Amino acid sequence: MIKISSVGNGIDHTQAAFKSTPKIKRVLDIGCKAGDNTIKLSQYVSPFDCDLVDLSLPMLERAQVQISEINTGNINKQKVAANQTVSRIVIPMAFNSNQ
């Protein structure tokens, strides 16, 4: 699994993600908005499963539609409330760039 950062500072995060983990099978996109980073990652590798997390349900739905047009992997989406406190996140997948 690879987590895509949406923070921009002149670095192409999707290209860096692909270079560090070329056999991407699953992506966790937190704060995915319309899914632009996951869509951009599809230029380098596809298909892959993705988990999308955002505060906005309309943006999650837009991301799901756009990503499903170019990626045949499974898409899971999770809306998070702005005032929601997350005490524990369990992600049932290993973060290992060698796999």
Secondary structure, 3 states (H helix, E strand, C coil): CEECCCCCCCCCHHHHHHHHCCCCCEEEEECCCCCHHHHHHCCCCCCCEEEEEECCHHHHHHHHHHHHHHCCCCEEEEECCCCCCCCCCCCCCCCCCCC
